[in-house]
Amino acid sequence: MRSQIEGSIAVAKAVALCRPEVISAYPISPQTHIVEALSDLVRTGELAPCEYLMVESEFGAMSAAIGASATGARSYTATASQGLLYMAEALYNASGLGLPIVMTVANRAIGAPINIWNDHSDAMSQRDCGWIQLYAESNQEAVDLHIQAFRLAEELSLPVMVCMDGFVLTHAIEAVELPTQEQVDTFLPPFHPRQVLDPDDPVTIGAMVGPEAFAEVKYLMHAKQMQALDLLPEISGAFSQAFGRSSGGLVRAYRSADAETVVVALGSVLGTIEEVVDELRADGVRIGALGVRCFRPYPLEEIRAALQGAKRVVVLEKAFAVGLGGIVGQNVRLALSDLPIPVYDAVAGLGGRPITRRSLHTLVADVLEERLEPNRLAFLDLNWELVERELQRVSADRRSGPHAENMLRDIGTVAASAHGGPTR
Amino acid sequence: MSAEKLKLYQVGTFAVGNRLLDADQRTVQARTERSNTLTSGHRACRGCGEALGARYALDAAMRATQGKLVAANATGCLEVFSTPYPESSWQLPWLHSLFGNAPAVATGIAAALKVKGRTDIRVIGQGGDGGTLDIGFACLSGMFERNDDVLYVCYDNEAYMNTGVQRSSATPPAARTANTKPVGDEPGNVFGQGKSAPLIAMAHEIPYVATATVADLHDLEHKIERAMEFRGARYVHILVPCPLGWGSESSETVGIARLAQETGLFPVFEAEAGEVVAVSQIRRQVPVEEYLVAQRRFAHLFGDPPRTDVIADLQARADRNIRRFGLLQEEAV
């Protein structure tokens, strides 16, 4: 059924259609509406049988999901930002144990400074924790990816994160087609776990493994995750046959077949990028876009194939590795390592700063007119004046105070002398 | 044939030996049909109180549940010595996830069993004092307040033994550990710190809380079986001496556990819905010196000159427990 619906509610309904048996919930913005809506569905009996656990932390949320999944229950939770970091230890455990938990990550920045708005710092920080990572471009795709995620997770016995941009998607109300229960039941078979805690057939799960086999166990994790590169396109294809629309897959190209310049990105910003591509195409610029839907496992061959005809690649990413630069950019460079294609890294949208069409036009112009250098991290729309003022303050006064307060004061957000102290 | 003299008190105390009991009153451990849930061949140290406690507790729990039991185990000695890859001593479905999350994992297991209509299968969470009182405490409290259908058993050996005997919040005052060494003016662990997990568990008003030691097998097994009569969150805290960490003779594990109780340093009691309903009384209070002198972790109190002041402070703690819990029996007439 097609309806105007908030992204979070749509995702909650999609998750409910997947018949999760145990949901662990802990509030954190901007994910909270999802688990609130699921609570309603469990309380009214629309989602049954299902145990809804209000746990004491995200660490507890993932831990309860681990216990439930190992007992053969389809298990789900959702988180964001600090919550994802707080469950980091349990994330590695879930993937190491091969438990097919599905989790929504409503992507949000990581503090300090604390910031509730969207970027990809949270999910990117856990890109190597052994979970499959899928990134939704729209709320429709977020809905569809959750349904695919359960099938993928349970087929491989690996956990899957469905990443959707916090607020930009979770709180956006737009038209979403929600499938029927019958459609989802046909697409998603009941969960038959590969390992289960059962008194009739007792197994030890989570034994200690020393140097004699640890590397082999870890290799199998890698080999298993890499199978998703074959399985995901299959599942995506089966999904489009069953539901009549195309969602997910590994990568998605937009007008890039003959493009000289290709912009690579993840998530909802692809919508804006595609509009800019259309506008530039209208002006005769041969530009396209490549959306990475599956970031882990990393679809190296598909990305290479999609980009190898380009003259240059611009990677627009909502996170970066402090002290190094672009994260997605480094991964794209790996895919193009033996090709003479310059890769430009641009960090944008940190902490919820809007990525506008105008900014993207400027970025593309800067690349085409060689105002930016490849392999050098560029920050889109960085307020250099603000940065310079703080740097001057720091060099002038060893105890110049916290950056965040100083800079907010500079732009007039904080009263000039908030605590009665001297204005610095 | 001359009459054989009956030895009523075989274990040097007032506990009655198994052989004198009717068959149906004997301990689970004494029965041929015990499940050997933690079976032989594991790598625990000689005289390990935790291995003993876990064996007693789990066999009792298995008997109480007719073998329908699942365990979630915290990281720690119990996990390490029982599952050296590719071997496992566990004869029940057993899951080890992390150090600090065993109560939450157990919650998840219980939820899964409930949703599948398998509430005949019961769930036990277990860990040491570090995994329970320190790093796992938030998950434990959460499991308690939600009243999840889990029995959590803490095997308390009063320090982080698996990592080399560091202080935990269950380490008693004055005890030597790797980071509370007997150096400086106040040797050993400081006074005025630490916490009582059983009392905190009671503050959650969960259905059942009990303490036990490996010295009283009947009592320990009774408490596990009693715990299994309740639904909801239950907590059993078992004192398990650690010869390695305490510097005690491996043959004295049970004896030292008994002294911990008989001095009053470790009160043994049961509580239901936040109220103490029974205490294991002491016939004759043993001075704390007898308990302390048997353990090298307290050796610095018996130097030249001895730290009679510190020993007196420990005696005061024991005396307070005795007053607080009513541990001392009225003098027999």
Interface residues (C-beta under 8 A of the other chain):
Chain A: E21 V22 S24 P49 C50 E51 L53 M54 V55 E56 S57 F59 G60 S63 A64 A65 I66 G67 A68 S69 A70 T71 G72 A73 S75 E89 A90 N93 L97 L197 D198 P199 D201 P202 V203 T204 I205 G206 A207 M208 V209 G210 E212 A213
Chain B: G67 K68 L69 V70 A72 N73 E79 V80 T83 P84 Y85 P86 S88 W90 Q91 L92 P93 W94 L95 H96 S97 L98 G100 N101 A104 V105 A106 T107 G108 I109 A110 A111 A112 L113 K114 V115 K116 G117 I121 A138 C139 S141 G142 E145 R146 D148
